[in-house]
Amino acid sequence: MSDQTNTASTGLFTADSAKRHRRDRFFRRLARCATWFGVIMLAVLIGGILRDGAGSLSFAFLDSFPSRKPAIAGFKAAIWGSVWAVSLTAVLSMPVGIGAAVYLEEYAKKGRLLGLLDLLIANLAGVPSILYGMLGLIAFVRVFGMDELSFMGLSLPFGRSVIAGALTLTLLILPVIIISTREALRAVPSSLRQAAYGLGATQWQCVRHHVLPAAIPGMLTGVVLALSRALGETAPLIMIGALTYVAFIPETPYDPFTAMPIQIFNWASRPQAEFHHLAASGCIVLLVVLLGMNGVAVWLRNRAESRMP
Amino acid sequence: MKLESLVSSSATETSEPDREPVDPSACAPVVKAAANEAVIDSDPVGTVLSTRSATISYSGVPAVRDVDLDIERGAITAIIGPSGCGKSTLLRSFNRMNDFIGGATASGQILFEGHDVNAHDLDPVELRRRIGMVFQRPNPFPKTIYENVAWGPRMAGYTGDMAELVERSLSDAALWDEVKDKLKNPGHSLSGGQQQRLCIARALAMSPEVLLMDEPCSALDPIATGRIEELIESLKPRYTVVIVTHNMQQASRLSDITVFMYQGELIEVGPTKRIFTNPERQQTEDYVTGRFG
């Protein structure tokens, strides 16, 4: 397209066409650069970890307890500690988070109080995790300094146990679960609710039979993503005193534990280079688990989308 | 809610010889029990729904103002008027569907069988079972055709023969012949018009006394619209139908009584023929002759 035809046909529209297109191209390139920056950084990170850690990654690494000798040190206690902590977190956070979201979205009366709660929950989702660690230390590890107490299999305070860690992680991811679950509930078309209410269904019947089934894939996606965040959290677990050297697998929720990111941190902070390789191997394991969990989330979302009427 | 009182005063099934044999609700044990109660309202034509200076506001802004209206039992009443005149709001106030709209408030009285629907001891769940609703866009549940019809009665504890109720409801909605071989298919697999008839069948399965229809054909093509209109006409002796429509031809073809609303106010009510040929009010005449709206 020549400039001549442009000026001839535009009349009052005097913008320089070539200049506009130049600017367009410039911003397209800028945006592309921004994207590539992220991709390259990720590639460098993964490449570095693979280079350092692939060598020491083996079945023995996955199946050995940590040791002072790097050659025989392994990730077993950390893997199982994380499995324990995240499983318990899932069990604790799902009913509370989903329940709260259902209440806020379906039952609570819209008004100023609900708006305030929205704001608080959104802010809680952004609170630094170390603060949750301090809360967990006071509320779960020490239970506000209470004396030891044991009844019906429950022993208080929880001490530096898996259950204290899981409760802390639960608090940490609860706002995320509530927010994502509410979004999933909001995505359920209101025509579906109207249809149920119009037939004389109670709110619970409507929620139980129509809203929850329609929202479950979206809810699970949010829960899985929140749990993968819990899996990678280090600071609050260090704060509540998860151990850095554990030569056993927790057998009850009251046992002390370690977790993958803590073990990685521990190895990386040692002076010997061999331990740094172990830290990189641990990173690979952690990344694989995280990618697996995020993959499940994507799969759930896709399945939900393909099922939508 | 005082369920007994609401049921007993409306147990017209026994008092209407022309209604009883065809009324499917007579088979429902829920209603049968009610029929044993004392019959207070035995007037077969009477008023089933009425409003007394009803004002409905959204966040303080009135959408319906000071409406006095009586809906006649067994008749088809059309509510017409330009967009935003409050006709859907009025319709939704009869079965309290406005409860789900934040900030909606009602004053004045809206009476169903003589009971104030906004009374605090009235159960809106039971009210909505007895006043069915069909919406603007077909909204079948993402379930099978059979389940779409069976779900409502099951939730209300229907103890009769469910398969028979589903067949009867689908037949009443003129859909049975088209779907009888594919009851296990999803409701969404049907065409738009069929989906809307499925929604009507779903409402009929609850044995409602009144069927509220909020522009039920506005999302449908003319052929599907024609079939829905035939269906609505076939419901006439058994159900009271209140239909909101944008389509004046539809109102004049279908209804016995026409209500014209404008800017939240009720302008004129009368037999459909008179409203369309000899309206009393200038605004009504302007609207029905297509001069505005």
Interface residues (C-beta under 8 A of the other chain):
Chain A: K110 P189 S190 S191 L192 R193 Q194 A195 A196 Y197 G198 L199 G200 A201 T202 Q205 H209 H210 P213 A214 P309
Chain B: N95 M97 F100 G102 G103 V125 E126 L127 R128 R129 R130 G132 M133 F135 R137 N139 P140 F141 P142 W151 G152 M155 A156 P186 H188 C199 R202 A203 M206
